[in-house]
């Protein structure tokens, strides 16, 4: 409420995109997913700056098997 109340001296002092990601990134989770992808021979195309998105390439059949869809 302090940053959203116009009467507060802290009004508008939101965290930057970078600050939020630095505070909430989870390197253990990112590394676990990368290990999973390597184990299952998924081609990693891109990893976002903070590791919250990992883009892979594979066949539909393989992804269906891995994720039981």
C-alpha positions in Angstrom: 0.0 0.0 0.0 2.9 2.3 0.7 3.9 2.5 -3.0 0.3 2.7 -4.3 -1.1 5.3 -2.0 -0.7 8.8 -3.6 -0.5 10.3 -0.1 2.5 8.1 0.9 6.1 9.4 0.6 6.9 6.0 -1.0 4.3 6.4 -3.7 5.5 5.2 -7.1 8.7 3.7 -5.8 8.2 0.3 -7.6 11.0 -2.2 -8.1 12.5 -2.3 -11.5 12.1 -5.4 -13.8 15.7 -6.3 -13.1 15.3 -5.9 -9.3 12.3 -8.2 -9.2 14.1 -10.9 -11.2 17.3 -10.6 -9.2 15.3 -11.1 -6.1 13.1 -14.0 -7.4 15.4 -16.0 -9.7 15.8 -19.6 -8.9 19.1 -21.0 -10.2 18.6 -24.4 -8.7 15.3 -24.8 -10.6 16.8 -23.5 -13.9 19.7 -25.9 -13.5 17.4 -28.8 -12.8 15.4 -28.1 -15.9 18.6 -27.8 -18.0 19.8 -31.2 -16.6 16.4 -32.7 -17.5 16.6 -31.4 -21.0 20.1 -32.7 -21.5 19.2 -36.1 -20.1 16.3 -36.4 -22.6 18.3 -34.9 -25.5 16.1 -31.8 -25.9 17.8 -29.1 -27.9 17.9 -25.9 -26.0 17.3 -22.9 -28.3 17.4 -20.1 -25.8 17.4 -19.3 -22.1 16.0 -16.1 -20.9 18.2 -13.7 -19.0 17.0 -14.8 -15.6 16.4 -18.5 -16.5 12.6 -18.3 -16.0 12.0 -19.4 -19.7 13.9 -22.2 -21.4 13.0 -22.7 -25.1 13.6 -26.2 -26.4 13.2 -27.9 -29.7 12.0 -31.5 -30.1 9.5 -33.6 -31.9 5.9 -33.6 -30.8 6.0 -37.3 -30.2 9.0 -37.0 -27.8 7.5 -34.1 -25.9 4.2 -36.1 -25.7 6.0 -39.0 -24.2 8.1 -36.9 -21.7 5.1 -34.9 -20.4 2.4 -37.6 -20.8 0.1 -35.3 -22.8 
